[in-house]
Structure formats: C-alpha cells, structure tokens
Amino acid sequence: MILTKEIIEIFPEEISLVFRRTEPNDMQGIQEIRLRANKPLMIVKNNSDFFIGINGGITYDCNSAFLVNIKDIERTIQRMTNYSLYSFEDEFRNGYLTLKGGHRVGIVGRTVLGSEGIKTLKNISALNVRIAREIKGCSDAIVKKLYSDGIKHTLIISPPGCGKTTLLRDIIRNLSDGNKRLNVRGYRIGVVDERGEIAACHQGVPQLDVGLRTDVLDSCPKTLGIYMLLRSMGPEIIAVDEIGGLDDTKAIQDALKAGVKIIATAHAGTFDEIKVRAGFKEMIENSFFDVVIILSNKRGPGTIEKIIYLT
C-alpha cells in the first residue's frame, strides 16, 4: 500500500506537507498512521514503526520527528467528519470512523457514559488511521479447491493479524461475482459487517470490493443481522466476521435450517483451541461447518497452515 492523495488530504496542512515531502518509495507498505497529542508523528509499515521527520522523510530518531499537537488532532477530526461531529456520534461511540476509501480511524479520548454504556468520546487525544488494503485474488486457490463443486459451510480461524478478514472479503468477492476460471457461479451473499472491517462502508456504501451480488448490513450485531438478512434479502450465503457468542450459535443454526450457507471467521490459534470453546463446541459437534481453514503469519499474513474437512 502507498499513501494516496485521498489519505493525505484528511490531515491539516502542516501534516499533509510533511507527507508530501516524503518520498513515495519510503511510504511503500504503509499500514497505519498514528497521531498522539504531544508525541512524534508515527507510521507503521511492513510491521515496523517509523517517525516522520519535521521536514518530511522517515526516521528512527524521535527527536527529529514532526511533533503532533492537540490542535492537529482536532483539525484532523474536523476534516474527517466534514466539520459535523454530531452526525458521526454513533461512530464515536464505537471508537472509530470509516472514511471514504475504506480507511478506518481508531479514536481514543475521554469517554462520556450514558444509561446504555458509552455515549460518545470527547477530548480526543490520539488517532490511528489504518490504511485499507485489498488483496484481490488471494482467495483464488481456496475458492477453486473448496467451492467449485458447491459451497461448503466454512470457518476460517487464526490469531489476530493473520489475514482472516482479508481472505474472507476476497472469498465473498469471488463467489458474489462468479468466476469461470475458478469454476464458480455468482451467488447472492449477505454480509453482516458488525465491525465494519469486511466491506468498510462509508455512509452505507461499501468502499472495498465485496462483489456484484452482495448486500451489506453495516455496524449491525451479528445475531440481529443474520435474521434480518434471512427475512428480507434471500441470501444463498451469509458471511460474518469474528463469531463467538452463544447467540451467534443459535442464529447460525437457524440460517442453516433455512438452507443458507455460512462462511465465518473466528479468533483462535489452533482447531483444538476453538473446538472446546463455549458455542463452538456445539457448532463443531453438530456439524455446523464442513471445513475449517487455519491461517498463520509464518510466511506473511494469510499463510494457510491447514484445511480440515469435518464432513
């Protein structure tokens, strides 16, 4: 990933300027931009931390880095919300914004509590801009291997940061569009994107490619979303990210009874770890899933460690 004009322009002029003075090659592989009040401007690229120099360029020396102040953070928030913080109150409550292009901005500051939990955030002190990235084609081999003879109920597991959501998104795209080369037709797919990480919707519109036949419920709890899709959209496949609760188990079971295929992800290091976990134990014992894909980070995110067939 490189730093595009679209991303640079969300920052106030002083920060935009130091990014423009930085060589494009120095920004190859950028994953995050971190702004913290009264701390150096930091980027994460290729899983390593770097500072942005006061005159541009990247450096390991924090003393020569551009120093972010609270006004920089306030102006950045204003630009990200088009000077209408009130209209983004729900996003602030969740602790993040999704920008045009699918880039996600994590927010921390002082929490304001209401009767139902966190009402909003004030006095924002730090931002983490996570650069959206798609790896189109990363699921081709899996799609051809697993789905050319029909869709299998699929669970993708890995520790955090190993590419579960990236793989899931590309599986959705391939199955939604259909792909003659991979011998799959197009399917109607419903996505329950509770955390906004699959489709990265901005004002309800997916910013990342999830295919022609895909309908997305953004920021919707998984259980409620599964039932909403079943009632209203007639999906052939429902895709969800990071399942785990007992409520998820019941909703998935009802989707299976309706003849809908499920493709889901979950956090776990091994199959042995997940199959004894509450909720998952029932799903495994009752054959909710036909196949489990286990990912790791050994050769980079998305490394397929093992495929386990359960039926």
N, C-alpha and C positions, 0 to 999 in steps of 0.2 A: 504494500500500500504506500502511496505517496501523499503528500499534503497538497490538497487541491485548493483552488481559489475559493470554492464553496466553504471550505473549512476555515481558511484564513480570515474570511470576511465576517465570521461570527465574533471575532475579537476586536477590541478597541484599537485605535490607530497605532499606539505605541507597541503593542504586542504584535499586531499584523506586520509592522515594519521589520521587527527582528526576524520574523519568519521569512519575509520576502528577501531579506539579506542572507538567508541561509541557503547554501547550495542544494538544489533538488536531490542530488545523489545522497546528500547527508540525511535526507528525510526518508529514504527508501526503507521499507519495513516498519514504518511508524505504526504503533498500536494505540498509544494514549498520549494525551497532553494534560498535564496536571498543573493547576493553578492553586496555590495556597497563599493566604494572606501573609505578607512579610517574609516569604520564602522564595528561593530561586525558581524560575520557570523551568519546569522539567518535562521531558518527553520519555516515553518508553518505546524502544524499537528493538525488534529481534530479542525481546525478553530481557533487555538491559536498560538501565537508567542512564540518561544523559541530561545535562543542563543546556539551555540556550543562552549564548553569550549576549552581553549587553549591546554589542554591535552585530549580532547575528552569529550564525555558525554554532556548532555543537562543541561542548567542552565537558571535561570531568571536574573542572575547578569551580566549586560553588561560589567562590569569591569574585569570579569574573562573569558571573551569570546575571541575566536580567532579573531584577527583584520585583516580584508581583506585590502590589499593594491592594488594600481593600477596595479602593475606587476602581481598579482594573477589574476586579471580580464583579462589582456592582454594574459596571458598564457592559461587561460580557453578558450578564444575566439579562439586562435590558435589551440587548441586541438579539439574544436567543429567543426572547419572548415577544419580540416586536413591540417593546415598551408597554406590554399589557400583562403584568404579572398575575393579575386577578384571574385572567382567562386560563392560566396554567396551574390553578390551585390544586387540582386533582393530582397533577404530575408532581408538584412539590410535596404533596402528602406522601407520595410513593418514593420520594427521594431521587427522582431522575426525570430528565426531559428527553424526548426523542426529537431530533432535528431532521429537517429535510435532508434526504440522502441516507437516512437511517442511522446517523451517528447518535450515540447515547451519551448523555451528560449526567454523571453522578453528582449529587449535591449534598453537602453537609453544612450544618449551622446549628442554630438554636431551635429545638423542637417546641411547637406550640400544641399543647394537648387539648382535646375536646372530649365529649362524652363517649365517643366511639374510638378513642385512640388518638393517633397523631392527626392534628388538624391541618398544619402546614409547617413550613420551615421559615425562619427569619434569621437575620444577621448571618447571611451566607458567608462562610469563611474559606471554603475550598470547592473546586470543581474538578471533575475527572472526565475529560472528553475522550470517549472510546471510539476510535475510528472504525466505522462499519466496513466489513470486508466480506465479499462473496468469493467462494472458490468454485466456480461453475465447472462441473464435470467431475468433482471429487467423489461423487456417488456413482459414477457410471459403472464401475466394476461390480459394486454391490447390487445395483438395480438389475443389471443383466443376470447376475448369478442367482438372485433371490426372487425376482418378480417377473421374469419373462414367461413363466408358466402360471401366473396369477399372483395376487397379493397375499402375503403372509403377515399375520399379526406379529409385529416386530418390536422388541425392546432394545434400545441402544444404551449401554452403560459405560461409564468411565468416571475417573476423578474429575474435578473442575479443571478447565483449561485444556482439555484434550480433544476438543473439536466436535462434541456431540451435536450441538445446535447447528454448526456449520454443515455437518453431514446430513442432519435431519432436513434442513432447509433445501439442500440440493436434491435429496430424495423426493421431497414434495414437488419441487420444480419439474424434475424428470417425469414423475408419474402424472402430474397435472397436465403438462404439455403433451405427453406421449412422445415416444422416441423410437422410430422404426429401426434405427441402428442397434438399439438395445432390446428390440422386440417387446416393447410395452406400448399399450394404447393409452389414451388420455383418460384420467379418472376425475370425477368430481371429488374435491377434497375440502374438508372443513378444518380450519386451524383454530385452536383455542390458544391465543398468544398472551397468556396471563402476564408475563414479564416484558412483553414487547420485544423479545430478542429474536424471534423467528422471522417475522415479516418487517419489524421495525417501522410500524405505521406512524405517519406524521399527519395529524388531523384526519385520522381514519383511513388513510391511503397507504398501502404497503410501499415502502421505499426500497425493499430488497425483492428480488425476483422469486416469487413463490408459484409461478405458473399461471396458465390461462384459465384453468377451471377451479381455482382456489378461492374460497371465501374465508375471510379472517375476522374473528372476534378479538378485538384488541383490548388488553388490560382487563380481561374477564376471568374470574375464577374458573379453574378447570372444570370443576363439577357442574356448575351452572352452565358453562359454555357448551359442554358436551350435550346436555339436554336441550339447550336452545338450538343447536345445530341439527339434532335429530328431529326436532319438531318442525323446523322451518326451512332447512336448506337441502334436504335429501342427499346427504353426502354418501359416497361409496367408501371413503376413507376419512377417518378423523385423526389428526396429528396433534400431539400435545408434548410440551417440554417439561421435564423435571416433575414427573409424577411421584407420589409417595404416601399421601394420606389415605386413611381408610375410606374417606368419602370418594376419593378417586377410584378406589376398587369397585364400589357399587355402581358408579357412573359408567365405568368401562365395561362392567358386566352387562349393564343394560344396553350399551351400544352393540356389544357382541350379539345379544339376543335379537337385536334389530337387524342383524346381518351386515353391520358396518365393520370394516377392517380398522384396526388400531395400529398406529405407528407412534411410539413414545420414547422418551429418554428418561434416564434416572441417574442420580449420583451414586456411584459405587466403584470400588477398585477391582472387585472380582465378583464372579457369579455366586460363589459360596457366601460372600458377604450379603448379597441382596436377597438371596432366597430364604434367609431366616428372619428377615426384617418384617415387622408387622405390616400387613397389607400385601406386600409382595409374596409372602409365604403362601397366602391363599391364592393369589394370581398364578403362581407357578404350579402349585398342586392341582389347580383346576384348569390347567392348560389354557390360560388366557392368551398366552403368546406361543407362536410356532417357532420363533427363532430369536436368539439373543446375540447381539453384536457387541463385542467388548473392545473398547478403544484404549489406547495409551498415548503417551507423548514421547516414546522411545526414539522414533525417527521423525519427530516433529508432530504437531497436533494432527489427529485423525489417523494415527497408526492403528491398523486393525490387528489386534492381538489374537482374536479367536472368534469364530462363529459357532454357536452351539444350537443345534436343532433339537427342539423339545417335543415335536410331534412327527 
